[in-house]
Amino acid sequence: MAVSILHRVTGAGLSIVGLAVLTWWLASIASGTEPYATFTTAATTPFGYIVLVGLTWAFFQHLLSGIRHLVMDTGAAFELGINKSFAILTIVGSLILTALVWAWFLGLVK
């Protein structure tokens, strides 16, 4: 149940915060070097990194949870043990994928 609720929360967060950041980024690119520099400065602050890492995690959590729901829509994975394992895997998988993306972005992994 918690992963299902988390799926809804991450979807809402991506559609509100994620679209706002994406719109700001695209508008700053279209507006020239000075607005893009402002965006880059804001995005590279500690708070900016927290937002970007959070959006990355929300994306992967929502994606993996959506795959889980898709599998469940086929009638599979309703047994309590499998369902619980699948739910835990969505959380663990989203954390691992987020860590890998940011490790790659920061040049820690090639």
Secondary structure as UniProt FT lines:
FT   HELIX           2..13
FT   HELIX           14..18
FT   HELIX           19..31
FT   HELIX           33..43
FT   HELIX           46..73
FT   TURN            74..75
FT   HELIX           80..105
FT   TURN            106..107
//
